[in-house]
């Protein structure tokens, strides 16, 4: 049996935070675009991956941990 992929806690926490917000929940409830929830989660994942790969001197981390520090 294949092992389940490891959950990336920071990515899932950020996605849950965004998608559970009032605006995120409203976006997911649109009847005329039933795939918008999947689209939003995929977009969040891509933004997260870009944020992880950006190590430029000019880059400022604006992720969730940055706001809590």
mmCIF file of the N, C-alpha and C atoms, coordinates in Angstrom:
data_MODEL
# 
_entry.id   MODEL 
# 
loop_
_atom_site.group_PDB 
_atom_site.id 
_atom_site.type_symbol 
_atom_site.label_atom_id 
_atom_site.label_alt_id 
_atom_site.label_comp_id 
_atom_site.label_asym_id 
_atom_site.label_entity_id 
_atom_site.label_seq_id 
_atom_site.pdbx_PDB_ins_code 
_atom_site.Cartn_x 
_atom_site.Cartn_y 
_atom_site.Cartn_z 
_atom_site.occupancy 
_atom_site.B_iso_or_equiv 
_atom_site.pdbx_formal_charge 
_atom_site.auth_seq_id 
_atom_site.auth_comp_id 
_atom_site.auth_asym_id 
_atom_site.auth_atom_id 
_atom_site.pdbx_PDB_model_num 
ATOM 1   N N  . UNK A 1 1  ? 0.847   -1.181 0.000   1.00 0.00 ? 1  UNK A N  1 
ATOM 2   C CA . UNK A 1 1  ? 0.000   0.000  0.000   1.00 0.00 ? 1  UNK A CA 1 
ATOM 3   C C  . UNK A 1 1  ? 0.890   1.241  0.000   1.00 0.00 ? 1  UNK A C  1 
ATOM 4   N N  . UNK A 1 2  ? 0.500   2.228  -0.793  1.00 0.00 ? 2  UNK A N  1 
ATOM 5   C CA . UNK A 1 2  ? 1.247   3.481  -0.858  1.00 0.00 ? 2  UNK A CA 1 
ATOM 6   C C  . UNK A 1 2  ? 0.984   4.318  0.388   1.00 0.00 ? 2  UNK A C  1 
ATOM 7   N N  . UNK A 1 3  ? 2.027   4.986  0.838   1.00 0.00 ? 3  UNK A N  1 
ATOM 8   C CA . UNK A 1 3  ? 1.883   5.894  1.986   1.00 0.00 ? 3  UNK A CA 1 
ATOM 9   C C  . UNK A 1 3  ? 1.207   7.177  1.520   1.00 0.00 ? 3  UNK A C  1 
ATOM 10  N N  . UNK A 1 4  ? 0.451   7.775  2.402   1.00 0.00 ? 4  UNK A N  1 
ATOM 11  C CA . UNK A 1 4  ? -0.176  9.055  2.097   1.00 0.00 ? 4  UNK A CA 1 
ATOM 12  C C  . UNK A 1 4  ? 0.881   10.142 2.050   1.00 0.00 ? 4  UNK A C  1 
ATOM 13  N N  . UNK A 1 5  ? 0.720   11.141 1.184   1.00 0.00 ? 5  UNK A N  1 
ATOM 14  C CA . UNK A 1 5  ? 1.700   12.230 1.137   1.00 0.00 ? 5  UNK A CA 1 
ATOM 15  C C  . UNK A 1 5  ? 1.680   13.014 2.441   1.00 0.00 ? 5  UNK A C  1 
ATOM 16  N N  . UNK A 1 6  ? 2.833   13.549 2.780   1.00 0.00 ? 6  UNK A N  1 
ATOM 17  C CA . UNK A 1 6  ? 2.926   14.353 3.996   1.00 0.00 ? 6  UNK A CA 1 
ATOM 18  C C  . UNK A 1 6  ? 2.227   15.686 3.795   1.00 0.00 ? 6  UNK A C  1 
ATOM 19  N N  . UNK A 1 7  ? 1.467   16.075 4.756   1.00 0.00 ? 7  UNK A N  1 
ATOM 20  C CA . UNK A 1 7  ? 0.765   17.351 4.710   1.00 0.00 ? 7  UNK A CA 1 
ATOM 21  C C  . UNK A 1 7  ? 1.752   18.473 5.029   1.00 0.00 ? 7  UNK A C  1 
ATOM 22  N N  . UNK A 1 8  ? 1.757   19.498 4.202   1.00 0.00 ? 8  UNK A N  1 
ATOM 23  C CA . UNK A 1 8  ? 2.588   20.667 4.460   1.00 0.00 ? 8  UNK A CA 1 
ATOM 24  C C  . UNK A 1 8  ? 1.774   21.591 5.352   1.00 0.00 ? 8  UNK A C  1 
ATOM 25  N N  . UNK A 1 9  ? 2.086   21.584 6.620   1.00 0.00 ? 9  UNK A N  1 
ATOM 26  C CA . UNK A 1 9  ? 1.299   22.307 7.607   1.00 0.00 ? 9  UNK A CA 1 
ATOM 27  C C  . UNK A 1 9  ? 1.109   23.779 7.303   1.00 0.00 ? 9  UNK A C  1 
ATOM 28  N N  . UNK A 1 10 ? 2.174   24.461 6.906   1.00 0.00 ? 10 UNK A N  1 
ATOM 29  C CA . UNK A 1 10 ? 2.070   25.899 6.653   1.00 0.00 ? 10 UNK A CA 1 
ATOM 30  C C  . UNK A 1 10 ? 1.153   26.179 5.467   1.00 0.00 ? 10 UNK A C  1 
ATOM 31  N N  . UNK A 1 11 ? 1.279   25.377 4.409   1.00 0.00 ? 11 UNK A N  1 
ATOM 32  C CA . UNK A 1 11 ? 0.425   25.571 3.237   1.00 0.00 ? 11 UNK A CA 1 
ATOM 33  C C  . UNK A 1 11 ? -1.032  25.311 3.586   1.00 0.00 ? 11 UNK A C  1 
ATOM 34  N N  . UNK A 1 12 ? -1.308  24.227 4.263   1.00 0.00 ? 12 UNK A N  1 
ATOM 35  C CA . UNK A 1 12 ? -2.688  23.896 4.611   1.00 0.00 ? 12 UNK A CA 1 
ATOM 36  C C  . UNK A 1 12 ? -3.271  24.911 5.594   1.00 0.00 ? 12 UNK A C  1 
ATOM 37  N N  . UNK A 1 13 ? -2.460  25.368 6.540   1.00 0.00 ? 13 UNK A N  1 
ATOM 38  C CA . UNK A 1 13 ? -2.946  26.383 7.483   1.00 0.00 ? 13 UNK A CA 1 
ATOM 39  C C  . UNK A 1 13 ? -3.295  27.673 6.749   1.00 0.00 ? 13 UNK A C  1 
ATOM 40  N N  . UNK A 1 14 ? -2.438  28.089 5.811   1.00 0.00 ? 14 UNK A N  1 
ATOM 41  C CA . UNK A 1 14 ? -2.707  29.308 5.052   1.00 0.00 ? 14 UNK A CA 1 
ATOM 42  C C  . UNK A 1 14 ? -3.957  29.144 4.190   1.00 0.00 ? 14 UNK A C  1 
ATOM 43  N N  . UNK A 1 15 ? -4.080  28.000 3.507   1.00 0.00 ? 15 UNK A N  1 
ATOM 44  C CA . UNK A 1 15 ? -5.253  27.759 2.663   1.00 0.00 ? 15 UNK A CA 1 
ATOM 45  C C  . UNK A 1 15 ? -6.524  27.735 3.503   1.00 0.00 ? 15 UNK A C  1 
ATOM 46  N N  . UNK A 1 16 ? -6.473  27.059 4.637   1.00 0.00 ? 16 UNK A N  1 
ATOM 47  C CA . UNK A 1 16 ? -7.646  27.013 5.512   1.00 0.00 ? 16 UNK A CA 1 
ATOM 48  C C  . UNK A 1 16 ? -8.004  28.410 6.017   1.00 0.00 ? 16 UNK A C  1 
ATOM 49  N N  . UNK A 1 17 ? -6.992  29.189 6.385   1.00 0.00 ? 17 UNK A N  1 
ATOM 50  C CA . UNK A 1 17 ? -7.215  30.547 6.877   1.00 0.00 ? 17 UNK A CA 1 
ATOM 51  C C  . UNK A 1 17 ? -7.908  31.398 5.811   1.00 0.00 ? 17 UNK A C  1 
ATOM 52  N N  . UNK A 1 18 ? -7.408  31.315 4.577   1.00 0.00 ? 18 UNK A N  1 
ATOM 53  C CA . UNK A 1 18 ? -7.965  32.116 3.484   1.00 0.00 ? 18 UNK A CA 1 
ATOM 54  C C  . UNK A 1 18 ? -9.357  31.623 3.091   1.00 0.00 ? 18 UNK A C  1 
ATOM 55  N N  . UNK A 1 19 ? -9.499  30.310 2.895   1.00 0.00 ? 19 UNK A N  1 
ATOM 56  C CA . UNK A 1 19 ? -10.771 29.770 2.423   1.00 0.00 ? 19 UNK A CA 1 
ATOM 57  C C  . UNK A 1 19 ? -11.860 29.792 3.494   1.00 0.00 ? 19 UNK A C  1 
ATOM 58  N N  . UNK A 1 20 ? -11.485 29.841 4.762   1.00 0.00 ? 20 UNK A N  1 
ATOM 59  C CA . UNK A 1 20 ? -12.477 29.926 5.840   1.00 0.00 ? 20 UNK A CA 1 
ATOM 60  C C  . UNK A 1 20 ? -12.866 31.361 6.177   1.00 0.00 ? 20 UNK A C  1 
ATOM 61  N N  . UNK A 1 21 ? -12.207 32.338 5.535   1.00 0.00 ? 21 UNK A N  1 
ATOM 62  C CA . UNK A 1 21 ? -12.573 33.736 5.778   1.00 0.00 ? 21 UNK A CA 1 
ATOM 63  C C  . UNK A 1 21 ? -13.950 33.999 5.154   1.00 0.00 ? 21 UNK A C  1 
ATOM 64  N N  . UNK A 1 22 ? -14.636 35.054 5.581   1.00 0.00 ? 22 UNK A N  1 
ATOM 65  C CA . UNK A 1 22 ? -15.939 35.362 4.991   1.00 0.00 ? 22 UNK A CA 1 
ATOM 66  C C  . UNK A 1 22 ? -15.883 35.494 3.461   1.00 0.00 ? 22 UNK A C  1 
ATOM 67  N N  . UNK A 1 23 ? -14.837 36.133 2.945   1.00 0.00 ? 23 UNK A N  1 
ATOM 68  C CA . UNK A 1 23 ? -14.719 36.300 1.499   1.00 0.00 ? 23 UNK A CA 1 
ATOM 69  C C  . UNK A 1 23 ? -14.446 34.955 0.812   1.00 0.00 ? 23 UNK A C  1 
ATOM 70  N N  . UNK A 1 24 ? -13.574 34.152 1.407   1.00 0.00 ? 24 UNK A N  1 
ATOM 71  C CA . UNK A 1 24 ? -13.281 32.839 0.849   1.00 0.00 ? 24 UNK A CA 1 
ATOM 72  C C  . UNK A 1 24 ? -14.503 31.937 0.830   1.00 0.00 ? 24 UNK A C  1 
ATOM 73  N N  . UNK A 1 25 ? -15.273 31.966 1.911   1.00 0.00 ? 25 UNK A N  1 
ATOM 74  C CA . UNK A 1 25 ? -16.481 31.141 1.968   1.00 0.00 ? 25 UNK A CA 1 
ATOM 75  C C  . UNK A 1 25 ? -17.513 31.615 0.946   1.00 0.00 ? 25 UNK A C  1 
ATOM 76  N N  . UNK A 1 26 ? -17.642 32.913 0.800   1.00 0.00 ? 26 UNK A N  1 
ATOM 77  C CA . UNK A 1 26 ? -18.594 33.456 -0.187  1.00 0.00 ? 26 UNK A CA 1 
ATOM 78  C C  . UNK A 1 26 ? -18.189 33.046 -1.603  1.00 0.00 ? 26 UNK A C  1 
ATOM 79  N N  . UNK A 1 27 ? -16.884 33.103 -1.896  1.00 0.00 ? 27 UNK A N  1 
ATOM 80  C CA . UNK A 1 27 ? -16.405 32.722 -3.224  1.00 0.00 ? 27 UNK A CA 1 
ATOM 81  C C  . UNK A 1 27 ? -16.709 31.257 -3.521  1.00 0.00 ? 27 UNK A C  1 
ATOM 82  N N  . UNK A 1 28 ? -16.592 30.403 -2.512  1.00 0.00 ? 28 UNK A N  1 
ATOM 83  C CA . UNK A 1 28 ? -16.836 28.976 -2.705  1.00 0.00 ? 28 UNK A CA 1 
ATOM 84  C C  . UNK A 1 28 ? -18.314 28.637 -2.848  1.00 0.00 ? 28 UNK A C  1 
ATOM 85  N N  . UNK A 1 29 ? -19.187 29.527 -2.464  1.00 0.00 ? 29 UNK A N  1 
ATOM 86  C CA . UNK A 1 29 ? -20.627 29.272 -2.507  1.00 0.00 ? 29 UNK A CA 1 
ATOM 87  C C  . UNK A 1 29 ? -21.272 29.704 -3.815  1.00 0.00 ? 29 UNK A C  1 
ATOM 88  N N  . UNK A 1 30 ? -20.483 30.183 -4.763  1.00 0.00 ? 30 UNK A N  1 
ATOM 89  C CA . UNK A 1 30 ? -21.063 30.619 -6.031  1.00 0.00 ? 30 UNK A CA 1 
ATOM 90  C C  . UNK A 1 30 ? -21.552 29.411 -6.815  1.00 0.00 ? 30 UNK A C  1 
ATOM 91  N N  . UNK A 1 31 ? -22.835 29.380 -7.121  1.00 0.00 ? 31 UNK A N  1 
ATOM 92  C CA . UNK A 1 31 ? -23.438 28.248 -7.814  1.00 0.00 ? 31 UNK A CA 1 
ATOM 93  C C  . UNK A 1 31 ? -23.053 28.219 -9.295  1.00 0.00 ? 31 UNK A C  1 
ATOM 94  N N  . UNK A 1 32 ? -22.764 29.376 -9.873  1.00 0.00 ? 32 UNK A N  1 
ATOM 95  C CA . UNK A 1 32 ? -22.467 29.414 -11.304 1.00 0.00 ? 32 UNK A CA 1 
ATOM 96  C C  . UNK A 1 32 ? -21.023 29.016 -11.629 1.00 0.00 ? 32 UNK A C  1 
ATOM 97  N N  . UNK A 1 33 ? -20.180 28.844 -10.607 1.00 0.00 ? 33 UNK A N  1 
ATOM 98  C CA . UNK A 1 33 ? -18.796 28.418 -10.805 1.00 0.00 ? 33 UNK A CA 1 
ATOM 99  C C  . UNK A 1 33 ? -18.459 27.340 -9.771  1.00 0.00 ? 33 UNK A C  1 
ATOM 100 N N  . UNK A 1 34 ? -18.919 26.116 -9.980  1.00 0.00 ? 34 UNK A N  1 
ATOM 101 C CA . UNK A 1 34 ? -18.769 25.080 -8.961  1.00 0.00 ? 34 UNK A CA 1 
ATOM 102 C C  . UNK A 1 34 ? -17.317 24.670 -8.674  1.00 0.00 ? 34 UNK A C  1 
ATOM 103 N N  . UNK A 1 35 ? -16.382 24.908 -9.575  1.00 0.00 ? 35 UNK A N  1 
ATOM 104 C CA . UNK A 1 35 ? -14.994 24.514 -9.351  1.00 0.00 ? 35 UNK A CA 1 
ATOM 105 C C  . UNK A 1 35 ? -14.132 25.581 -8.722  1.00 0.00 ? 35 UNK A C  1 
ATOM 106 N N  . UNK A 1 36 ? -14.738 26.660 -8.253  1.00 0.00 ? 36 UNK A N  1 
ATOM 107 C CA . UNK A 1 36 ? -13.943 27.789 -7.756  1.00 0.00 ? 36 UNK A CA 1 
ATOM 108 C C  . UNK A 1 36 ? -13.160 27.418 -6.495  1.00 0.00 ? 36 UNK A C  1 
ATOM 109 N N  . UNK A 1 37 ? -13.668 26.538 -5.664  1.00 0.00 ? 37 UNK A N  1 
ATOM 110 C CA . UNK A 1 37 ? -12.939 26.123 -4.459  1.00 0.00 ? 37 UNK A CA 1 
ATOM 111 C C  . UNK A 1 37 ? -11.638 25.424 -4.803  1.00 0.00 ? 37 UNK A C  1 
ATOM 112 N N  . UNK A 1 38 ? -11.672 24.543 -5.776  1.00 0.00 ? 38 UNK A N  1 
ATOM 113 C CA . UNK A 1 38 ? -10.469 23.839 -6.229  1.00 0.00 ? 38 UNK A CA 1 
ATOM 114 C C  . UNK A 1 38 ? -9.505  24.840 -6.859  1.00 0.00 ? 38 UNK A C  1 
ATOM 115 N N  . UNK A 1 39 ? -10.022 25.742 -7.679  1.00 0.00 ? 39 UNK A N  1 
ATOM 116 C CA . UNK A 1 39 ? -9.191  26.763 -8.303  1.00 0.00 ? 39 UNK A CA 1 
ATOM 117 C C  . UNK A 1 39 ? -8.492  27.619 -7.243  1.00 0.00 ? 39 UNK A C  1 
ATOM 118 N N  . UNK A 1 40 ? -9.217  28.048 -6.222  1.00 0.00 ? 40 UNK A N  1 
ATOM 119 C CA . UNK A 1 40 ? -8.629  28.880 -5.171  1.00 0.00 ? 40 UNK A CA 1 
ATOM 120 C C  . UNK A 1 40 ? -7.542  28.128 -4.414  1.00 0.00 ? 40 UNK A C  1 
ATOM 121 N N  . UNK A 1 41 ? -7.803  26.875 -4.067  1.00 0.00 ? 41 UNK A N  1 
ATOM 122 C CA . UNK A 1 41 ? -6.809  26.087 -3.327  1.00 0.00 ? 41 UNK A CA 1 
ATOM 123 C C  . UNK A 1 41 ? -5.552  25.876 -4.193  1.00 0.00 ? 41 UNK A C  1 
ATOM 124 N N  . UNK A 1 42 ? -5.731  25.610 -5.481  1.00 0.00 ? 42 UNK A N  1 
ATOM 125 C CA . UNK A 1 42 ? -4.585  25.445 -6.383  1.00 0.00 ? 42 UNK A CA 1 
ATOM 126 C C  . UNK A 1 42 ? -3.799  26.746 -6.510  1.00 0.00 ? 42 UNK A C  1 
ATOM 127 N N  . UNK A 1 43 ? -4.505  27.873 -6.584  1.00 0.00 ? 43 UNK A N  1 
ATOM 128 C CA . UNK A 1 43 ? -3.836  29.174 -6.677  1.00 0.00 ? 43 UNK A CA 1 
ATOM 129 C C  . UNK A 1 43 ? -3.034  29.461 -5.416  1.00 0.00 ? 43 UNK A C  1 
ATOM 130 N N  . UNK A 1 44 ? -3.613  29.169 -4.259  1.00 0.00 ? 44 UNK A N  1 
ATOM 131 C CA . UNK A 1 44 ? -2.908  29.367 -2.987  1.00 0.00 ? 44 UNK A CA 1 
ATOM 132 C C  . UNK A 1 44 ? -1.656  28.498 -2.938  1.00 0.00 ? 44 UNK A C  1 
ATOM 133 N N  . UNK A 1 45 ? -1.760  27.255 -3.402  1.00 0.00 ? 45 UNK A N  1 
ATOM 134 C CA . UNK A 1 45 ? -0.611  26.349 -3.402  1.00 0.00 ? 45 UNK A CA 1 
ATOM 135 C C  . UNK A 1 45 ? 0.501   26.876 -4.309  1.00 0.00 ? 45 UNK A C  1 
ATOM 136 N N  . UNK A 1 46 ? 0.139   27.400 -5.474  1.00 0.00 ? 46 UNK A N  1 
ATOM 137 C CA . UNK A 1 46 ? 1.153   27.940 -6.381  1.00 0.00 ? 46 UNK A CA 1 
ATOM 138 C C  . UNK A 1 46 ? 1.820   29.184 -5.800  1.00 0.00 ? 46 UNK A C  1 
ATOM 139 N N  . UNK A 1 47 ? 1.055   30.051 -5.181  1.00 0.00 ? 47 UNK A N  1 
ATOM 140 C CA . UNK A 1 47 ? 1.625   31.246 -4.544  1.00 0.00 ? 47 UNK A CA 1 
ATOM 141 C C  . UNK A 1 47 ? 2.569   30.839 -3.424  1.00 0.00 ? 47 UNK A C  1 
ATOM 142 N N  . UNK A 1 48 ? 2.178   29.835 -2.655  1.00 0.00 ? 48 UNK A N  1 
ATOM 143 C CA . UNK A 1 48 ? 3.016   29.335 -1.569  1.00 0.00 ? 48 UNK A CA 1 
ATOM 144 C C  . UNK A 1 48 ? 4.341   28.787 -2.105  1.00 0.00 ? 48 UNK A C  1 
ATOM 145 N N  . UNK A 1 49 ? 4.280   28.010 -3.185  1.00 0.00 ? 49 UNK A N  1 
ATOM 146 C CA . UNK A 1 49 ? 5.499   27.458 -3.770  1.00 0.00 ? 49 UNK A CA 1 
ATOM 147 C C  . UNK A 1 49 ? 6.407   28.573 -4.305  1.00 0.00 ? 49 UNK A C  1 
ATOM 148 N N  . UNK A 1 50 ? 5.826   29.597 -4.902  1.00 0.00 ? 50 UNK A N  1 
ATOM 149 C CA . UNK A 1 50 ? 6.632   30.727 -5.371  1.00 0.00 ? 50 UNK A CA 1 
ATOM 150 C C  . UNK A 1 50 ? 7.277   31.454 -4.202  1.00 0.00 ? 50 UNK A C  1 
ATOM 151 N N  . UNK A 1 51 ? 6.538   31.608 -3.132  1.00 0.00 ? 51 UNK A N  1 
ATOM 152 C CA . UNK A 1 51 ? 7.064   32.281 -1.948  1.00 0.00 ? 51 UNK A CA 1 
ATOM 153 C C  . UNK A 1 51 ? 8.237   31.500 -1.363  1.00 0.00 ? 51 UNK A C  1 
ATOM 154 N N  . UNK A 1 52 ? 8.159   30.180 -1.373  1.00 0.00 ? 52 UNK A N  1 
ATOM 155 C CA . UNK A 1 52 ? 9.251   29.355 -0.845  1.00 0.00 ? 52 UNK A CA 1 
ATOM 156 C C  . UNK A 1 52 ? 10.498  29.437 -1.713  1.00 0.00 ? 52 UNK A C  1 
ATOM 157 N N  . UNK A 1 53 ? 10.327  29.637 -3.008  1.00 0.00 ? 53 UNK A N  1 
ATOM 158 C CA . UNK A 1 53 ? 11.463  29.612 -3.914  1.00 0.00 ? 53 UNK A CA 1 
ATOM 159 C C  . UNK A 1 53 ? 12.082  30.982 -4.137  1.00 0.00 ? 53 UNK A C  1 
ATOM 160 N N  . UNK A 1 54 ? 11.553  32.007 -3.536  1.00 0.00 ? 54 UNK A N  1 
ATOM 161 C CA . UNK A 1 54 ? 12.050  33.361 -3.763  1.00 0.00 ? 54 UNK A CA 1 
ATOM 162 C C  . UNK A 1 54 ? 13.037  33.733 -2.655  1.00 0.00 ? 54 UNK A C  1 
ATOM 163 N N  . UNK A 1 55 ? 14.307  33.759 -3.010  1.00 0.00 ? 55 UNK A N  1 
ATOM 164 C CA . UNK A 1 55 ? 15.351  34.085 -2.030  1.00 0.00 ? 55 UNK A CA 1 
ATOM 165 C C  . UNK A 1 55 ? 16.141  35.309 -2.465  1.00 0.00 ? 55 UNK A C  1 
ATOM 166 N N  . UNK A 1 56 ? 15.469  36.251 -3.076  1.00 0.00 ? 56 UNK A N  1 
ATOM 167 C CA . UNK A 1 56 ? 16.134  37.461 -3.522  1.00 0.00 ? 56 UNK A CA 1 
ATOM 168 C C  . UNK A 1 56 ? 16.357  38.408 -2.345  1.00 0.00 ? 56 UNK A C  1 
ATOM 169 N N  . UNK A 1 57 ? 17.398  39.186 -2.426  1.00 0.00 ? 57 UNK A N  1 
ATOM 170 C CA . UNK A 1 57 ? 17.696  40.140 -1.349  1.00 0.00 ? 57 UNK A CA 1 
ATOM 171 C C  . UNK A 1 57 ? 16.567  41.147 -1.168  1.00 0.00 ? 57 UNK A C  1 
ATOM 172 N N  . UNK A 1 58 ? 15.868  41.470 -2.261  1.00 0.00 ? 58 UNK A N  1 
ATOM 173 C CA . UNK A 1 58 ? 14.792  42.461 -2.206  1.00 0.00 ? 58 UNK A CA 1 
ATOM 174 C C  . UNK A 1 58 ? 13.485  41.883 -1.665  1.00 0.00 ? 58 UNK A C  1 
ATOM 175 N N  . UNK A 1 59 ? 13.429  40.574 -1.490  1.00 0.00 ? 59 UNK A N  1 
ATOM 176 C CA . UNK A 1 59 ? 12.186  39.903 -1.118  1.00 0.00 ? 59 UNK A CA 1 
ATOM 177 C C  . UNK A 1 59 ? 11.879  40.096 0.365   1.00 0.00 ? 59 UNK A C  1 
ATOM 178 N N  . UNK A 1 60 ? 10.646  40.436 0.667   1.00 0.00 ? 60 UNK A N  1 
ATOM 179 C CA . UNK A 1 60 ? 10.180  40.540 2.040   1.00 0.00 ? 60 UNK A CA 1 
ATOM 180 C C  . UNK A 1 60 ? 9.103   39.498 2.244   1.00 0.00 ? 60 UNK A C  1 
ATOM 181 N N  . UNK A 1 61 ? 9.261   38.673 3.258   1.00 0.00 ? 61 UNK A N  1 
ATOM 182 C CA . UNK A 1 61 ? 8.300   37.614 3.555   1.00 0.00 ? 61 UNK A CA 1 
ATOM 183 C C  . UNK A 1 61 ? 7.031   38.241 4.140   1.00 0.00 ? 61 UNK A C  1 
ATOM 184 N N  . UNK A 1 62 ? 5.899   38.057 3.447   1.00 0.00 ? 62 UNK A N  1 
ATOM 185 C CA . UNK A 1 62 ? 4.627   38.552 3.939   1.00 0.00 ? 62 UNK A CA 1 
ATOM 186 C C  . UNK A 1 62 ? 3.673   37.399 4.216   1.00 0.00 ? 62 UNK A C  1 
ATOM 187 N N  . UNK A 1 63 ? 4.220   36.220 4.519   1.00 0.00 ? 63 UNK A N  1 
ATOM 188 C CA . UNK A 1 63 ? 3.412   35.060 4.856   1.00 0.00 ? 63 UNK A CA 1 
ATOM 189 C C  . UNK A 1 63 ? 2.809   35.208 6.248   1.00 0.00 ? 63 UNK A C  1 
ATOM 190 N N  . UNK A 1 64 ? 2.012   34.241 6.633   1.00 0.00 ? 64 UNK A N  1 
ATOM 191 C CA . UNK A 1 64 ? 1.346   34.299 7.936   1.00 0.00 ? 64 UNK A CA 1 
ATOM 192 C C  . UNK A 1 64 ? 2.324   34.403 9.104   1.00 0.00 ? 64 UNK A C  1 
ATOM 193 N N  . UNK A 1 65 ? 3.427   33.625 9.140   1.00 0.00 ? 65 UNK A N  1 
ATOM 194 C CA . UNK A 1 65 ? 4.355   33.764 10.273  1.00 0.00 ? 65 UNK A CA 1 
ATOM 195 C C  . UNK A 1 65 ? 4.946   35.164 10.379  1.00 0.00 ? 65 UNK A C  1 
ATOM 196 N N  . UNK A 1 66 ? 5.176   35.831 9.248   1.00 0.00 ? 66 UNK A N  1 
ATOM 197 C CA . UNK A 1 66 ? 5.743   37.180 9.246   1.00 0.00 ? 66 UNK A CA 1 
ATOM 198 C C  . UNK A 1 66 ? 4.810   38.147 9.987   1.00 0.00 ? 66 UNK A C  1 
ATOM 199 N N  . UNK A 1 67 ? 3.516   38.007 9.793   1.00 0.00 ? 67 UNK A N  1 
ATOM 200 C CA . UNK A 1 67 ? 2.560   38.897 10.436  1.00 0.00 ? 67 UNK A CA 1 
ATOM 201 C C  . UNK A 1 67 ? 2.424   38.650 11.925  1.00 0.00 ? 67 UNK A C  1 
ATOM 202 N N  . UNK A 1 68 ? 2.796   37.456 12.376  1.00 0.00 ? 68 UNK A N  1 
ATOM 203 C CA . UNK A 1 68 ? 2.675   37.111 13.791  1.00 0.00 ? 68 UNK A CA 1 
ATOM 204 C C  . UNK A 1 68 ? 3.920   37.439 14.582  1.00 0.00 ? 68 UNK A C  1 
ATOM 205 N N  . UNK A 1 69 ? 5.020   37.737 13.884  1.00 0.00 ? 69 UNK A N  1 
ATOM 206 C CA . UNK A 1 69 ? 6.290   37.991 14.583  1.00 0.00 ? 69 UNK A CA 1 
ATOM 207 C C  . UNK A 1 69 ? 6.338   39.394 15.131  1.00 0.00 ? 69 UNK A C  1 
# 
